[in-house]
Amino acid sequence: MKIYTKTGDKGQTALYGGTRVSKASARVDSYGNIDELNSFIGIAKSHIEDEEVLKQLKKIQFDLFTVGSEAATPVDKLMLANGKSRLTLLISDIEIEELEKWMDAFDEKLEPLQYFILPGGGKAATFLHAARTICRRAERSLVFLNESEEVRPELIKYLNRLSDYLFVLARYISKINNEPEEYWNPNER
């Protein structure tokens, strides 16, 4: 099987379910942002040694494929003619609560926040901060898509929680790697 199909050479692509749309559509933009986020998490993973964190990030990358596949599927194509779901997996409150549980465990080991933190630190923390901002963009793009086409609220909620998780994880990774956090303190200008 060849990786190239040439069917997108004129600026269109097929969504899951067969509908062809412009590559500039809000739906394609949303799952493109999710794909970019997944790649940045992969970069961050390449600089992390903590096995539990790597296990969590692998699960998140898996879940992002689930989010992306649903983002690539118009709501009217989620169900097949026989009444079964087109997608075998959907993000639910279970995955959202899992992120919250992981965050709470990291947060217990961190100093309370007093100021905004400047994105940075070591390589892993820096890439996690970049992933957090891409996650926020992916969330905004799903919210934008939802203004014209229905998006299940769990997808938006998952990305919202994931950006929080990535922030807390960046702080945790800085801590375990003995990398100081830099603060944005308006009083120190």
Steps between C-alpha positions, in 0.01 A plus 500: 500500500638839404488780755406760239161498331512831308133556598595806706698676229224755443467602866228261609503199730256230605356495848428177680178385337600617152391865485754713309582844639755776454825449689436852634173397670450545873471123544830425324667781695376352828630148444821643352559688825434180696755318282758776560436476874555126491833552321619754757414259779717247318787750497457562873498123564840470335644716781323330794632203694229455767325172409165593657492831313592325174217251558253786552620687191471186286139461617436868422643459151268205447206708627595786268465264204152424632421873528644563154301222337180641642598853400546363146149352500193716441231433761260370234761236408566375857237227462496242223182408315471186715484716817851418621761763576748568221769556764594222738624744767371832630646725768289497814503637853723205592796642304431851633494374860821308436675825403366664817627212716848520346506878539398484865780250572763727340356813657537353852878493443527862376528833673181706479494754219545863597583647158464407136779273381703592194500210252840336510723285711681201361421346163217278626326780692542741209342255255218431746431875522496517118263200492277681751466802270430276199238321711332834571497573126352157429233569760422841347476344154247243626300777667506690169388188312222450754359842408406366155498121541423299811794368700446272798576705813727225636757578230526865600502411869776242446726752324427761766605260773798375299645850474480528879666159534785604268559814708513306826717232340748763371531627858541149636767410243689820588484403866624142462778621267601775748431773243392830655174659388511859382211720606324792343484735795378844389659652812850403383503683169 
